[in-house]
Amino acid sequence: MPRSIWKGPFVDGFLLNKAEAARASTRNEIIKIWTRRSTILPQFVGLTFGVYNGKKFIPVQVSENMVGHKFGEFSPTRTFTGHSSDKKAKRG
């Protein structure tokens, strides 16, 4: 269920501050964040965020198509190794 329209998108306050500081600096560095629940805003386009997935930081280059989505959607927490029953199918 999406967030109500009158509340607006949820973004952690410190994330806005980090994005503004990155825009002001000329260096192209990865901004490390732990908030996967924050919504991607148009101000973030062109920046690179390191989204923590519980083990490591996954670099996410924000593009215009990502606006409105959550950061967690682009940093998977689980890796799919395949089904165990696929070994029989590959043998034959």
FENGIZI-V717185 format. One line per field, one symbol per residue. phi: phi as a letter, one per 20 degrees, with the letter a starting at -180 (. if undefined). psi: psi as a letter, one per 40 degrees, with the letter a starting at -180 (. if undefined). burial: # if it has 16 or more other ideal C-beta (glycine too) atoms within 10 Angstrom, else .. A space follows every 50 residues. Layout:
phi=???
psi=???
burial=???
This chain:
phi=.ffffffnfebffffffffffffffefedeefcdeeefeedffefnedde efdocbeefceedffefoeefffdcfecdeeoefeffffffe
psi=hiiidddiihhiddddddddddddieigihhhieheeiihiddeheihih hheedihhhhhhideeheiidddegieihheiideeddddd.
burial=..........#...#..##..#........#.#.##.###...#..#.## ###...#..#.#...#...##..##.................
